[in-house]
Amino acid sequence: MKMMKFIQMTMLLIVSTACSSCAKDDYKIPVGSDTVVQVPSKVELRQEDGQWKLFCNGEQLYINGAACNNFYTDVAKFGGNVFRIYSCTGDDTMEILDEAYKNGLYVNVGIYIRRERDGFDYNDEAAVRSQFEEVQSCVKKFMNHPAVLMWSIGNEAESNYTNKKLWTAINDIARMIHETDPNHPTTTVLASANEDHIKNILELAPEIDILSLNTYAPNLPDTYGKITSAGWTGPYMITEFGPRGTWQMNPEPERILPWGALVEQTSTEKEADYLKAWQESIKANEKNGCIGSFVFVWGYQTHGEVLNWYGLFNKDKYSYGAVDAMQYCWTGEYPSVRAPRIESRKDITMNGMVAEDKITVLPSSVNTAKVTATSPSGATLKYHWLIYKEGDAAEDGSMPDGIDGLISDPSKSEITFKAPSGVGGYRLYVFVLDDVNRKVASAVIPFLVQ
């Protein structure tokens, strides 16, 4: 990070008018009242003493990254140096890259690759060619932007695939990138450390420079072993990590309720998972070829079975304790003011019961709930409770605002509320807010009206 700022201060040409001597592919990025003319970043992979390392503009860069859907530039505020976007075809891609550059951040630029399960046919040569040309256009458009760190060809494109021509298509794109843009390496993202998929990359997509894996709490510790077993000896990244996935709950059957609802951890329990994952399974494998990682999801969820399962922020950009944990991982220090804490699921009760007690109530019945929360910094805490029906979402796919009129006073730590009149599963959430420092904790109890 210091080297990037040094380069910005000493090696860039600052001009206030157009510069006729600048290369045609240089970028002119507004920074305050000036215009900064910058050339592409030069990114290299090297093995030193048997260890893979990533270098950007001659300086080693260990990726302390975030997989983003919101609040991109706040990654720098908490000590990160790279963020990941999933597609480069959006109207805001150039703006995102410009803002990254202004904030001293690099971007792992995603290239959307269509999946068989979405109806794409890799036997259709015309369709494959069209996809290739779309990607080529994207690469040419952005490759000289100084914030670009690497190209990520597809995210879990192998999900439910059958046609191995997928790997050929990915390899063709990676080769094109190497020929078109020699400054930035290529990667592709797998949904897990599936050994067969890794072997397919080795055999059919050798133009891929870095192996990338999305893997969560229960599988992450085994990742390095599976990579080596498959024969991968190059650098790799963990491109999404977090608590146990909603699709991985069978090993914890007590958290699957009879009506299908899932028991969510408190934000403080999630914080511990993020910290453990980074310390024990990511940073610990730096010597084994892990060149960094991307925490998931930086922003708030807009899809998924449970809409607060992974978000590191709420929609008002209040940060959860997991962000404090990532700041500690990235910088070696916690922030001076930390998020509120709800230590365990036992600290939220409904009618005296906890979430795993499989709570059922009658329609329109009167119920009680309470939460015990603390602030490590001694901040004044506020409370906000809401209830929504399982499966409901706001218009943008995020968590809804909740059903009006059920909770007598949602601003207290202990509440009385009326159950919804309609039968079915619901979720009772509490958000514990430190308004001054814009930090938050959360806990939830699913319940069934029958």
ChimeraX attribute file (.defattr): number of C-alpha atoms within 10 A of each C-alpha:
attribute: neighborCount
match mode: 1-to-1
recipient: residues
	/A:1	18
	/A:2	9
	/A:3	15
	/A:4	18
	/A:5	15
	/A:6	11
	/A:7	13
	/A:8	18
	/A:9	12
	/A:10	9
	/A:11	12
	/A:12	13
	/A:13	15
	/A:14	18
	/A:15	14
	/A:16	12
	/A:17	9
	/A:18	10
	/A:19	13
	/A:20	7
	/A:21	6
	/A:22	14
	/A:23	11
	/A:24	8
	/A:25	15
	/A:26	15
	/A:27	19
	/A:28	22
	/A:29	20
	/A:30	15
	/A:31	14
	/A:32	8
	/A:33	8
	/A:34	13
	/A:35	17
	/A:36	21
	/A:37	22
	/A:38	24
	/A:39	19
	/A:40	20
	/A:41	21
	/A:42	19
	/A:43	20
	/A:44	19
	/A:45	18
	/A:46	13
	/A:47	12
	/A:48	8
	/A:49	7
	/A:50	10
	/A:51	15
	/A:52	19
	/A:53	20
	/A:54	20
	/A:55	15
	/A:56	19
	/A:57	15
	/A:58	12
	/A:59	15
	/A:60	16
	/A:61	19
	/A:62	20
	/A:63	21
	/A:64	24
	/A:65	29
	/A:66	28
	/A:67	23
	/A:68	20
	/A:69	18
	/A:70	16
	/A:71	12
	/A:72	23
	/A:73	22
	/A:74	18
	/A:75	25
	/A:76	20
	/A:77	10
	/A:78	19
	/A:79	19
	/A:80	24
	/A:81	24
	/A:82	29
	/A:83	29
	/A:84	27
	/A:85	20
	/A:86	18
	/A:87	18
	/A:88	22
	/A:89	15
	/A:90	10
	/A:91	8
	/A:92	10
	/A:93	15
	/A:94	15
	/A:95	12
	/A:96	18
	/A:97	25
	/A:98	21
	/A:99	19
	/A:100	24
	/A:101	23
	/A:102	18
	/A:103	19
	/A:104	20
	/A:105	27
	/A:106	27
	/A:107	23
	/A:108	26
	/A:109	25
	/A:110	21
	/A:111	23
	/A:112	19
	/A:113	23
	/A:114	19
	/A:115	19
	/A:116	17
	/A:117	13
	/A:118	9
	/A:119	8
	/A:120	13
	/A:121	17
	/A:122	21
	/A:123	12
	/A:124	9
	/A:125	10
	/A:126	11
	/A:127	13
	/A:128	19
	/A:129	13
	/A:130	11
	/A:131	17
	/A:132	18
	/A:133	13
	/A:134	14
	/A:135	21
	/A:136	16
	/A:137	12
	/A:138	15
	/A:139	20
	/A:140	13
	/A:141	13
	/A:142	20
	/A:143	23
	/A:144	20
	/A:145	21
	/A:146	23
	/A:147	27
	/A:148	25
	/A:149	27
	/A:150	24
	/A:151	25
	/A:152	28
	/A:153	24
	/A:154	20
	/A:155	24
	/A:156	20
	/A:157	21
	/A:158	21
	/A:159	14
	/A:160	11
	/A:161	13
	/A:162	11
	/A:163	13
	/A:164	14
	/A:165	15
	/A:166	24
	/A:167	22
	/A:168	18
	/A:169	19
	/A:170	24
	/A:171	21
	/A:172	18
	/A:173	24
	/A:174	24
	/A:175	17
	/A:176	17
	/A:177	22
	/A:178	17
	/A:179	10
	/A:180	14
	/A:181	17
	/A:182	13
	/A:183	20
	/A:184	23
	/A:185	22
	/A:186	23
	/A:187	25
	/A:188	27
	/A:189	23
	/A:190	22
	/A:191	18
	/A:192	20
	/A:193	23
	/A:194	14
	/A:195	18
	/A:196	10
	/A:197	17
	/A:198	23
	/A:199	16
	/A:200	16
	/A:201	20
	/A:202	18
	/A:203	11
	/A:204	19
	/A:205	22
	/A:206	16
	/A:207	20
	/A:208	25
	/A:209	19
	/A:210	24
	/A:211	25
	/A:212	28
	/A:213	26
	/A:214	23
	/A:215	23
	/A:216	23
	/A:217	17
	/A:218	15
	/A:219	16
	/A:220	22
	/A:221	15
	/A:222	12
	/A:223	20
	/A:224	19
	/A:225	11
	/A:226	16
	/A:227	20
	/A:228	14
	/A:229	13
	/A:230	18
	/A:231	12
	/A:232	18
	/A:233	15
	/A:234	18
	/A:235	23
	/A:236	24
	/A:237	21
	/A:238	27
	/A:239	27
	/A:240	21
	/A:241	27
	/A:242	28
	/A:243	22
	/A:244	21
	/A:245	16
	/A:246	16
	/A:247	7
	/A:248	13
	/A:249	15
	/A:250	10
	/A:251	9
	/A:252	10
	/A:253	12
	/A:254	15
	/A:255	19
	/A:256	18
	/A:257	18
	/A:258	11
	/A:259	12
	/A:260	10
	/A:261	21
	/A:262	22
	/A:263	27
	/A:264	23
	/A:265	23
	/A:266	23
	/A:267	30
	/A:268	21
	/A:269	19
	/A:270	22
	/A:271	22
	/A:272	15
	/A:273	19
	/A:274	23
	/A:275	20
	/A:276	17
	/A:277	21
	/A:278	25
	/A:279	12
	/A:280	12
	/A:281	20
	/A:282	23
	/A:283	18
	/A:284	12
	/A:285	16
	/A:286	18
	/A:287	13
	/A:288	18
	/A:289	20
	/A:290	27
	/A:291	24
	/A:292	24
	/A:293	27
	/A:294	25
	/A:295	26
	/A:296	25
	/A:297	20
	/A:298	25
	/A:299	24
	/A:300	24
	/A:301	24
	/A:302	17
	/A:303	13
	/A:304	14
	/A:305	14
	/A:306	21
	/A:307	19
	/A:308	23
	/A:309	22
	/A:310	24
	/A:311	22
	/A:312	26
	/A:313	25
	/A:314	21
	/A:315	14
	/A:316	10
	/A:317	16
	/A:318	19
	/A:319	25
	/A:320	26
	/A:321	26
	/A:322	26
	/A:323	26
	/A:324	23
	/A:325	24
	/A:326	25
	/A:327	22
	/A:328	16
	/A:329	21
	/A:330	19
	/A:331	14
	/A:332	11
	/A:333	13
	/A:334	16
	/A:335	14
	/A:336	8
	/A:337	15
	/A:338	23
	/A:339	28
	/A:340	28
	/A:341	23
	/A:342	25
	/A:343	18
	/A:344	16
	/A:345	21
	/A:346	15
	/A:347	14
	/A:348	26
	/A:349	20
	/A:350	22
	/A:351	13
	/A:352	11
	/A:353	14
	/A:354	19
	/A:355	24
	/A:356	19
	/A:357	16
	/A:358	19
	/A:359	16
	/A:360	13
	/A:361	16
	/A:362	16
	/A:363	16
	/A:364	15
	/A:365	12
	/A:366	15
	/A:367	16
	/A:368	15
	/A:369	20
	/A:370	18
	/A:371	22
	/A:372	15
	/A:373	21
	/A:374	16
	/A:375	19
	/A:376	12
	/A:377	12
	/A:378	11
	/A:379	17
	/A:380	12
	/A:381	19
	/A:382	15
	/A:383	20
	/A:384	15
	/A:385	25
	/A:386	20
	/A:387	23
	/A:388	20
	/A:389	20
	/A:390	19
	/A:391	15
	/A:392	16
	/A:393	19
	/A:394	11
	/A:395	9
	/A:396	10
	/A:397	13
	/A:398	19
	/A:399	21
	/A:400	17
	/A:401	12
	/A:402	18
	/A:403	12
	/A:404	9
	/A:405	11
	/A:406	18
	/A:407	19
	/A:408	11
	/A:409	15
	/A:410	18
	/A:411	15
	/A:412	17
	/A:413	20
	/A:414	17
	/A:415	17
	/A:416	18
	/A:417	20
	/A:418	16
	/A:419	22
	/A:420	23
	/A:421	13
	/A:422	13
	/A:423	15
	/A:424	15
	/A:425	19
	/A:426	21
	/A:427	21
	/A:428	18
	/A:429	19
	/A:430	25
	/A:431	25
	/A:432	28
	/A:433	24
	/A:434	24
	/A:435	13
	/A:436	9
	/A:437	13
	/A:438	16
	/A:439	24
	/A:440	27
	/A:441	28
	/A:442	27
	/A:443	30
	/A:444	26
	/A:445	28
	/A:446	27
	/A:447	26
	/A:448	23
	/A:449	18
	/A:450	12
